[in-house]
Amino acid sequence: MRLTKLWVMAALSAFAPAAAVFAQAPAPAAPAPVTVRGVTDDEIKFGMIAPFSGPARNYGPQMKVGIVAAFNTVNDAGGIAGRKLKLITADDGFDVGKTPEAVKTLTERDPVFAMVANFGAPTTAVALPLLLQRRMILFAPFVGSNLVRRDPPDRYVFTYRPSVAQECIAVTQYLMKVKRLKPEQIAFFGQGDAYGDSGFDGVMRAVRAANPNAEPPRILHMTYAPGPSIDVEAAANQLLQYQRQRYVSGIKAVVTIGTTRHTAKFIEKTHDTVPGLIYTAGSGVGASAFADELMLLGPKFAAGVVVTQTVPAVDGFSSVVLDYKTALSKYFPEETPNATSLEAYLSMQVLIEALRRAGPALDTEKLVDALDNLRNFDLGIGVTVNFDRNNHQAVHKVWGTQLDGNGHYQPIDLD
């Protein structure tokens, strides 16, 4: 018995150093917190590449106003899971040569969590591959072409606005059904790139749908080169020559898809040489800036111009428009309400709802999943928002407006 006790004590002595070392070993370190680009405990940073200079410089400030008004409203109520929303902008001047540097600024120098409201088809065409390589979300770009509406959708790209093709389908149907024009009496003027091509495709889809069993008539297709030059002389001359050749059954309306100044310049150049035309413009002109541009030319250039919109009437009294105006008067009292900042404000309401649903442990994949499962979200615009893996476009409705001689927009029924 004594030998056994001595053996146990010896064994314990032998293990004592190891036990002491084990007892003194530090506890395993806690795992390092997961770092998400552009997200801290108290902030979520979003980036926007848009023109604050150059020929399209009116868009950037207006979109920024709508976004920041929406963000500030949420921030004043405590933010999202205690985090404040912040917008950081980069100016590419609507110049594709400057877009890569703008992307670098918002992904490397001052990295953001996601991009919102990037402006323009040609510049977004440059930015998009760089963002997708980083698996960065691009939400509600101000782009009407199919570049951001692939089938099936890119996982990280979500749009708010109807496509330019949908706008052109709606207004072409209006010209044929309400104005009783024949398809061959409708011409098209647009930007000479994917943006303009999408608009012309919409016109042709509407024309084919009107008489699916017949060969579609030739539609006069005029273009201008995108960029800082406001040269539409060739298109204006093309319309005049075409009209001279076919005066009796000539053009009665021109569907236009372009920037503010290009579209206004085309109307100026053709208004008197080809009198009596109905002009239509897409929402991409920027309703307020477009009205101002035409009124500078004179009331006759504005009166009767039809402009399709991606938002309800800014002069209306729907609850969501009143909420927008309240936010604008609080945070930007010097700003006049307009369709561009309203669209930015509305699109951010969708993003904010998805951020709430994504939860406090936010990352890119959680936000994408929250967006993909957003169903029947009521913005108060008359249609609900529904996203899923096969549909990344929030709104498909197109609203109609018409300018009067005072430069004010009046709602019209496109149906």
C-alpha positions in Angstrom: 0.0 0.0 0.0 2.8 2.4 0.9 4.6 1.6 -2.4 1.5 2.3 -4.3 1.1 5.7 -2.6 4.7 6.6 -3.3 4.3 5.6 -7.0 1.2 7.9 -7.4 3.1 10.8 -5.8 6.0 10.3 -8.1 3.8 10.2 -11.1 2.1 13.5 -10.1 5.4 15.1 -9.5 6.5 14.1 -13.0 3.4 15.8 -14.5 3.6 18.9 -12.4 5.7 21.0 -14.7 3.5 20.3 -17.6 0.4 21.0 -15.5 1.9 24.3 -14.4 2.6 25.3 -18.0 -0.9 24.3 -19.0 -2.3 26.3 -16.1 -0.3 29.4 -17.1 -1.1 29.2 -20.8 -3.1 32.1 -22.0 -6.8 31.6 -23.1 -7.4 31.3 -26.8 -7.7 34.7 -28.4 -11.2 35.9 -29.4 -11.7 35.8 -33.2 -11.0 39.0 -34.9 -14.2 41.0 -35.9 -15.3 40.6 -39.5 -14.4 43.7 -41.5 -16.9 44.7 -44.1 -15.8 47.3 -46.6 -17.5 50.7 -45.9 -19.2 49.5 -42.7 -18.3 50.4 -39.1 -20.2 50.1 -35.9 -21.8 53.5 -36.4 -21.7 54.1 -40.2 -22.5 52.7 -43.6 -20.9 54.5 -46.5 -22.4 54.5 -50.0 -20.8 55.9 -53.1 -22.2 57.6 -56.2 -20.4 58.3 -59.5 -22.3 61.1 -61.3 -21.7 64.3 -63.3 -21.2 67.4 -61.1 -19.4 69.1 -64.1 -19.7 68.9 -67.8 -22.8 68.9 -70.1 -24.9 66.7 -67.7 -23.8 68.5 -64.5 -27.4 69.2 -63.4 -28.0 65.5 -62.7 -25.3 64.9 -60.0 -26.5 67.6 -57.5 -30.1 66.7 -58.0 -29.6 63.0 -57.3 -27.4 63.8 -54.3 -30.1 66.0 -52.8 -32.7 63.2 -53.1 -30.4 60.5 -51.6 -29.1 62.7 -48.7 -32.7 63.8 -47.9 -33.7 60.1 -47.6 -30.5 59.2 -45.6 -30.9 62.2 -43.2 -34.5 61.3 -42.4 -33.4 57.8 -41.4 -30.3 59.1 -39.5 -32.3 61.5 -37.5 -34.5 58.5 -36.4 -31.4 56.6 -35.2 -30.1 55.1 -38.4 -30.2 51.4 -39.4 -29.3 49.2 -36.4 -27.6 52.2 -34.9 -25.5 53.0 -38.0 -25.8 56.3 -39.9 -26.0 56.3 -43.7 -23.4 58.4 -45.5 -23.1 59.3 -49.2 -19.7 59.9 -50.8 -19.7 61.2 -54.4 -17.2 61.1 -57.2 -17.5 63.4 -60.3 -16.7 61.8 -63.7 -18.3 64.7 -65.6 -20.2 62.1 -67.8 -16.8 61.4 -69.3 -15.9 57.7 -69.8 -12.2 58.7 -69.6 -12.7 59.8 -66.0 -14.9 57.0 -64.8 -12.1 54.5 -63.9 -10.5 57.0 -61.6 -13.9 57.7 -59.9 -14.3 54.0 -59.3 -10.8 53.8 -57.8 -11.6 56.6 -55.5 -14.7 54.9 -54.1 -13.3 51.4 -53.9 -9.7 52.0 -52.8 -9.0 55.5 -51.5 -12.2 55.9 -49.6 -13.9 52.5 -49.9 -17.7 52.4 -49.7 -20.0 49.5 -49.0 -22.1 49.8 -52.2 -22.7 52.1 -55.1 -26.0 53.9 -55.6 -27.5 56.0 -58.4 -24.5 55.9 -60.8 -25.4 58.1 -63.8 -25.4 57.3 -67.5 -25.1 54.3 -69.8 -21.7 54.9 -71.3 -20.0 55.7 -68.0 -21.7 52.9 -66.2 -20.6 50.5 -68.9 -17.0 51.4 -67.8 -17.7 51.2 -64.1 -19.9 48.0 -64.0 -17.2 45.4 -64.8 -14.9 46.9 -62.2 -17.7 46.8 -59.5 -18.8 43.2 -60.4 -15.2 42.0 -60.1 -15.3 43.3 -56.5 -18.8 41.8 -55.9 -19.9 45.3 -55.1 -23.7 46.2 -55.2 -24.8 48.7 -57.7 -28.2 49.9 -56.7 -30.7 52.1 -58.6 -28.3 53.4 -61.4 -29.7 56.2 -63.4 -29.5 54.1 -66.5 -32.3 53.1 -68.9 -30.5 50.6 -71.1 -30.3 46.9 -70.8 -26.8 47.2 -69.6 -28.1 47.0 -66.0 -31.0 44.7 -66.9 -29.4 41.5 -68.0 -31.4 38.3 -68.3 -31.0 36.7 -65.8 -30.0 39.7 -63.7 -26.5 40.2 -62.4 -26.6 39.2 -58.7 -25.2 42.5 -57.5 -27.2 44.9 -59.8 -30.6 46.2 -58.8 -32.5 49.0 -60.7 -35.3 51.2 -59.6 -36.5 52.9 -62.8 -38.4 51.5 -65.8 -36.1 50.9 -68.8 -35.9 53.4 -71.6 -37.4 50.7 -73.8 -40.5 50.6 -71.6 -40.7 54.4 -71.7 -40.6 54.3 -75.5 -43.1 51.5 -75.8 -45.5 53.5 -73.6 -45.2 56.7 -75.5 -45.2 55.1 -79.0 -48.5 53.3 -78.0 -49.8 56.7 -76.9 -49.0 58.2 -80.3 -50.7 55.4 -82.2 -53.7 54.9 -79.9 -54.5 58.3 -78.5 -53.0 60.6 -81.2 -54.1 58.1 -84.0 -50.8 58.3 -85.8 -49.6 55.6 -88.2 -46.3 54.0 -87.3 -44.6 55.4 -90.4 -45.5 58.9 -89.2 -43.3 58.4 -86.1 -39.5 59.1 -86.2 -36.8 58.5 -83.6 -34.0 60.7 -82.4 -31.5 59.3 -79.9 -28.1 59.1 -78.5 -25.8 57.0 -80.7 -25.0 54.2 -78.1 -26.7 51.5 -76.2 -28.9 54.0 -74.4 -30.3 55.3 -77.6 -30.5 51.9 -79.2 -32.6 50.7 -76.3 -35.1 53.5 -76.9 -35.3 52.7 -80.6 -35.8 49.0 -79.8 -38.8 50.1 -77.6 -40.3 52.1 -80.5 -40.0 49.1 -82.8 -41.4 46.7 -80.3 -44.5 48.9 -80.0 -44.8 49.2 -83.7 -44.6 45.4 -84.2 -47.1 44.7 -81.5 -49.6 47.1 -83.1 -49.7 44.8 -86.2 -47.9 41.6 -85.5 -48.8 40.0 -88.8 -47.4 42.7 -91.1 -43.9 43.7 -92.1 -43.0 46.6 -89.8 -42.6 49.9 -91.7 -39.3 51.8 -91.9 -38.9 54.1 -89.0 -36.7 57.1 -89.5 -33.8 56.7 -87.1 -31.6 59.8 -86.3 -28.7 59.8 -83.9 -26.1 62.1 -82.3 -22.7 61.3 -80.9 -22.7 61.2 -77.1 -20.2 63.6 -75.5 -19.7 67.2 -74.6 -20.4 68.5 -78.1 -24.1 69.5 -78.6 -24.1 68.9 -82.4 -27.4 67.7 -83.8 -27.2 69.4 -87.2 -26.9 66.1 -89.1 -30.0 64.7 -87.5 -32.0 67.9 -88.0 -31.0 68.0 -91.7 -31.9 64.3 -92.1 -35.4 65.0 -90.7 -35.9 68.0 -93.1 -34.8 66.0 -96.1 -37.0 63.1 -95.2 -40.0 65.4 -94.7 -39.5 67.1 -98.1 -39.5 63.7 -99.8 -42.7 62.5 -98.1 -44.6 65.6 -97.2 -48.1 64.3 -97.5 -47.5 61.1 -95.4 -44.5 62.6 -93.6 -43.4 62.6 -90.0 -45.9 63.8 -87.4 -44.1 62.9 -84.2 -40.5 62.4 -83.0 -39.7 60.1 -80.1 -36.4 61.4 -78.5 -34.1 59.7 -76.1 -31.1 61.8 -75.1 -29.6 64.3 -72.7 -31.2 67.6 -71.8 -29.2 69.8 -74.1 -29.1 67.5 -77.1 -32.8 67.0 -77.0 -33.6 70.7 -76.5 -31.2 71.6 -79.3 -32.9 69.1 -81.7 -36.3 70.6 -81.0 -34.9 74.1 -81.5 -33.4 73.1 -84.9 -36.5 71.4 -86.2 -39.4 73.2 -84.6 -39.9 75.8 -87.4 -38.4 73.9 -90.3 -40.7 70.9 -89.8 -43.7 72.6 -88.2 -46.5 70.9 -86.3 -44.4 68.0 -84.9 -45.3 66.2 -81.6 -42.1 65.8 -79.6 -41.7 63.3 -76.9 -38.7 62.9 -74.5 -37.7 60.2 -72.0 -37.2 60.8 -68.3 -33.4 60.9 -68.9 -33.6 64.5 -70.0 -34.3 65.6 -66.4 -37.7 67.1 -66.3 -36.9 70.4 -64.5 -33.7 71.1 -66.4 -35.4 70.2 -69.7 -38.3 72.6 -69.1 -35.9 75.4 -68.2 -33.8 74.7 -71.3 -36.9 74.9 -73.6 -38.3 78.0 -71.9 -35.0 79.8 -72.5 -35.6 79.2 -76.2 -39.2 80.4 -75.9 -42.6 79.2 -74.8 -43.5 77.8 -78.2 -40.6 75.3 -78.0 -42.0 73.9 -74.7 -45.7 73.9 -75.3 -47.0 70.4 -76.1 -43.8 68.4 -75.5 -44.6 65.0 -73.9 -42.1 63.7 -71.3 -42.4 60.3 -69.9 -41.6 60.0 -66.2 -40.4 57.2 -63.8 -42.1 58.8 -60.8 -45.5 60.2 -60.0 -46.2 63.9 -60.6 -44.0 66.1 -58.5 -46.8 68.6 -58.2 -49.1 66.0 -56.9 -50.3 65.4 -53.3 -49.7 61.7 -52.8 -48.4 60.8 -49.3 -44.9 59.8 -50.6 -44.5 63.0 -52.6 -45.5 65.0 -49.6 -43.0 63.1 -47.5 -40.3 63.8 -50.1 -41.2 67.5 -50.1 -41.1 67.7 -46.3 -37.6 66.1 -46.2 -36.5 68.5 -49.0 -37.7 71.6 -47.2 -36.0 70.4 -43.9 -32.6 69.5 -45.3 -32.4 71.4 -48.5 -34.8 74.4 -48.2 -33.2 76.2 -51.2 -33.9 73.3 -53.6 -37.0 73.1 -55.8 -38.7 69.7 -56.0 -38.1 67.8 -59.3 -38.4 64.4 -60.8 -34.7 63.5 -60.6 -34.3 64.1 -56.8 -37.7 62.5 -56.2 -36.6 59.3 -58.0 -33.4 59.3 -56.0 -35.4 59.7 -52.8 -37.9 56.9 -53.7 -35.2 54.5 -54.7 -33.4 55.0 -51.4 -36.6 54.1 -49.6 -36.4 50.6 -51.2 -32.7 50.3 -50.2 -33.4 51.4 -46.6 -36.1 48.8 -46.3 -33.7 46.1 -47.5 -31.0 47.3 -45.1 -33.5 47.0 -42.2 -34.3 43.4 -43.2 -30.7 42.5 -43.7 -30.1 42.8 -39.9 -27.3 44.2 -37.8 -24.6 41.7 -39.0 -24.6 43.5 -42.4 -22.5 42.3 -45.4 -23.0 42.3 -49.2 -24.5 38.9 -49.5 -27.0 39.5 -46.7 -28.2 42.7 -48.4 -28.5 41.0 -51.7 -30.6 38.2 -50.1 -32.8 40.8 -48.4 -33.4 42.5 -51.7 -34.1 39.3 -53.5 -36.8 38.5 -50.9 -38.5 41.9 -51.0 -42.1 41.3 -51.8 -45.1 43.7 -52.1 -43.3 46.6 -50.6 -45.6 49.6 -50.8 -43.8 52.9 -51.6 -47.1 54.7 -52.0 -46.7 55.2 -55.8 -49.6 53.1 -56.9 -47.6 50.0 -57.6 -45.7 47.7 -55.3 -42.0 46.8 -55.4 -41.2 43.1 -55.9 -37.6 41.7 -56.3 -36.6 38.1 -56.8 -33.6 36.3 -58.4 -35.1 36.8 -61.8 -36.3 40.4 -61.5 -34.0 43.1 -60.2 -36.1 46.1 -61.4 -38.3 47.8 -58.8 -40.7 49.8 -60.9 -42.2 49.0 -64.3 -44.8 51.7 -64.5 -44.4 54.8 -66.8 -46.1 58.1 -66.1 -47.0 60.6 -68.8 -46.7 64.4 -68.5 -46.9 67.3 -71.0 -45.4 70.7 -70.9 -47.5 73.8 -71.3 -46.4 77.2 -72.6 -45.4 78.3 -69.1 -42.9 75.4 -68.7 -45.2 73.5 -66.2 -45.8 69.8 -66.5 -49.4 68.5 -66.6 -50.2 64.8 -66.2 -51.6 63.0 -69.2 -52.9 59.5 -69.5 -50.7 57.4 -71.8 -53.4 54.8 -72.2 
